């Protein structure tokens, strides 16, 4: 699959034997998971481990899967054998707390939940309970969302790990809410591949779209071609969007390629649900790579009306229709924007405030190993991005893993240059 030929920020997991080219690019790449087996081994690259449960049910067909969900008690694991599971016009709803649904082999390409096409008016997997885990499988060919987390039904603490969502009609991963409902808390989307083979059927699409989320983390994912049809200028929503009074979102180490827009915390000055609340509060956008060299590309990173946000160590190469790479917008927005590397400048819009330090905004394509293919690792040691950053508090360093930079100071951007082999962080 072409995702295994493209580099990104950090390897996720994989189960197949890699080719030489895949091994080389996996040094900087988000590739398929080296993940959990039936014995719930931890992911070899990101460390995530599936929850261990007291009950395990195996399913080999769609009928067996639906039956297993129907009789599952809280704290059950359903292991799917390799194969294609046809949804036959009916979504798979998970209303059981603590349920774990994953492919038994750990190879997401071998367990496929499939609808009949992007015109089919249904969600593939609907989560309506807390502490649900979905891992190690592929979802494709439905008209609405690949996975929908229903915050309005009490879903929270949901994990979506090593899932490939491809070619659905609307949002690939959706976190929904209702006016007056409690926030959907502590979601995790990690080591996933979210993509269109070409483009969405309309401009109403996002990779990850969460309303009223609190404390979500979106990390180590590959997100490609989140864009509308060519007839609409490829217009679409951000690849990663948290809004409608979301807060404390962490977006890190994602690789976003050829998407119309990149990462957005909030959209407008306040939530448009009539509550009068801010569209987003706080949040951290760190060590992401966003690349789109097409003329229709829009904003790469945007912080809209989100006080207390941090935007640090991102690499952006976007050559589209807006003359900036990162924007902070609206009077209520305030952000610390440090150590970012891009080919265009950071801009403050409509009264926003920001602490800007050590951002490099004149990057050229030849600064990177292969910008055309989205490999935004630094190519050589004499670049203006080397050793120009300021030290940002690093949780891994404070946990005893050593400094996160190799020279006299951090490099600007998502990747620290570490010599000719340029091993990833």
C-alpha positions, -999 to 999 in steps of 0.1 A, spaced: 0 0 0 13 35 -8 12 45 29 41 22 35 62 41 9 57 75 25 76 89 55 61 107 85 70 116 120 72 84 139 67 47 131 34 34 144 32 -4 140 33 -30 114 30 -68 111 41 -76 76 77 -82 64 90 -49 51 108 -43 19 141 -25 18 125 8 8 99 5 35 126 -1 61 145 30 50 115 53 50 101 39 83 130 56 101 108 87 97 75 71 89 42 64 103 37 30 89 14 2 97 14 -12 132 37 -37 149 9 -41 173 -10 -63 196 -16 -100 191 -43 -120 209 -20 -119 239 -23 -81 240 14 -74 234 22 -37 235 28 -18 202 65 -20 195 68 16 183 44 37 203 41 16 234 3 14 235 -11 -18 249 -47 -31 244 -67 -35 276 -67 -70 291 -102 -83 297 -116 -113 315 -137 -125 285 -125 -130 249 -149 -139 221 -137 -147 186 -157 -138 154 -152 -150 119 -182 -134 101 -205 -104 104 -232 -125 119 -208 -138 146 -196 -102 152 -230 -88 157 -239 -117 179 -208 -112 200 -215 -75 205 -251 -83 214 -242 -107 242 -210 -90 254 -208 -79 290 -187 -49 301 -150 -57 299 -152 -81 269 -127 -84 240 -139 -94 206 -112 -107 183 -118 -106 146 -103 -133 124 -88 -121 91 -114 -115 64 -139 -90 50 -170 -82 72 -199 -68 51 -220 -43 69 -250 -50 46 -266 -16 52 -266 -17 90 -240 1 112 -222 -18 139 -232 -1 172 -212 -7 203 -233 1 234 -212 -19 259 -187 -2 282 -152 -14 283 -156 -34 251 -124 -41 230 -129 -48 193 -98 -56 173 -83 -78 147 -67 -108 162 -36 -108 140 -28 -71 146 -25 -65 108 -52 -39 101 -51 -46 63 -64 -82 69 -96 -73 88 -120 -51 68 -154 -38 78 -169 -27 45 -201 -10 33 -214 -8 -2 -200 26 -12 -196 63 -3 -232 69 -12 -246 45 14 -262 65 42 -248 49 73 -219 50 98 -196 20 99 -188 17 136 -209 37 162 -196 40 197 -223 47 224 -205 37 256 -174 47 276 -140 30 275 -144 13 242 -113 3 222 -112 -2 184 -79 -14 170 -61 -33 142 -87 -32 115 -98 -13 83 -131 6 78 -142 16 43 -170 24 18 -198 39 39 -216 72 32 -213 89 66 -185 83 91 -160 56 95 -161 57 133 -185 79 152 -180 85 190 -213 96 204 -205 119 233 -242 127 236 -247 91 246 -220 91 273 -191 78 252 -158 89 266 -123 74 271 -125 58 237 -93 45 220 -89 42 182 -55 26 175 -40 12 143 -72 17 124 -72 24 86 -102 45 76 -105 50 38 -130 64 14 -161 73 34 -187 99 26 -182 124 54 -158 125 84 -134 96 88 -135 98 126 -163 118 142 -168 128 178 -204 141 181 -222 160 208 -256 176 216 -263 210 231 -262 207 269 -245 173 269 -214 166 289 -181 168 270 -167 136 254 -135 132 274 -101 117 270 -103 102 235 -72 88 218 -66 84 181 -32 69 175 -11 51 148 -40 53 124 -41 58 86 -69 81 75 -71 88 38 -90 90 5 -78 71 -24 -85 103 -44 -109 127 -27 -142 129 -8 -175 130 -27 -182 165 -13 -165 192 7 -181 181 39 -153 160 52 -125 159 78 -100 133 90 -108 137 127 -137 160 136 -146 163 173 -172 186 189 -171 193 226 -141 171 232 -120 175 264 -85 161 268 -83 142 235 -50 132 220 -44 127 183 -9 114 177 13 94 154 -12 92 126 -8 94 88 -36 115 72 -37 119 34 -58 135 8 -86 149 31 -100 170 3 -132 176 -16 -137 169 -53 -118 187 -80 -150 204 -91 -150 223 -58 -113 232 -59 -106 203 -35 -121 224 -7 -127 206 26 -125 210 63 -93 206 83 -77 172 85 -78 175 123 -105 197 138 -116 202 174 -143 228 180 -178 235 196 -162 242 229 -134 216 228 -105 220 251 -71 207 261 -65 189 228 -31 174 221 -22 170 184 14 156 180 36 137 157 11 134 128 20 134 92 -5 153 70 -1 151 33 -20 168 4 -50 178 26 -69 210 18 -64 222 54 -42 209 82 -49 213 119 -74 236 135 -82 243 172 -116 260 169 -131 276 138 -148 309 149 -146 333 178 -171 313 198 -190 280 195 -218 284 170 -242 262 191 -258 292 209 -240 285 242 -218 316 240 -187 295 249 -154 297 232 -149 273 202 -117 259 218 -96 265 249 -60 256 255 -44 228 234 -10 217 221 1 213 185 35 198 185 59 180 161 35 176 133 46 177 96 21 192 72 29 191 35 9 202 4 26 216 -26 -6 220 -47 -19 254 -57 -53 247 -40 -37 242 -5 -52 263 23 -40 269 59 -17 244 75 -22 252 112 -48 275 127 -56 284 163 -90 302 164 -101 319 196 -83 294 218 -66 311 248 -35 294 261 -27 273 231 9 261 223 22 255 188 57 242 189 82 223 167 60 218 136 73 216 101 51 231 74 56 231 36 24 244 20 25 263 -13 -11 272 -17 -34 302 -18 -28 318 16 4 338 23 10 323 58 17 289 73 3 293 108 -24 316 120 -36 327 154 -70 344 151 -96 365 170 -91 387 201 -97 358 226 -68 338 210 -35 337 227 -7 312 219 29 304 225 44 297 190 79 285 192 104 266 171 83 261 140 98 256 106 78 266 75 81 282 40 58 310 51 53 333 81 32 330 113 4 356 112 -17 371 140 -52 379 127 -82 399 140 -67 410 173 -50 377 183 -20 376 207 10 353 206 45 348 220 66 342 189 101 327 194 126 310 171 102 304 142 119 300 108 96 310 79 117 310 48 122 273 42 129 260 7 121 226 -8 158 216 -10 161 220 28 142 186 31 150 151 21 121 149 -3 95 176 0 77 165 -31 68 132 -14 63 149 20 95 138 36 103 169 57 133 157 76 162 181 74 186 172 46 219 186 58 237 202 87 242 237 73 206 248 72 193 279 90 169 257 110 198 240 128 204 249 165 182 280 164 154 270 187 146 277 223 142 250 249 106 239 253 95 218 283 97 182 271 78 155 290 101 128 278 132 147 289 117 152 324 109 115 325 146 107 322 149 100 285 176 126 279 176 158 259 154 160 228 180 178 208 215 170 196 233 203 192 237 234 212 200 242 209 169 226 194 164 227 157 133 245 144 107 221 131 94 186 138 127 168 132 160 172 149 189 167 125 211 140 139 237 134 112 238 118 78 215 90 87 191 115 102 174 90 126 140 102 137 134 114 173 
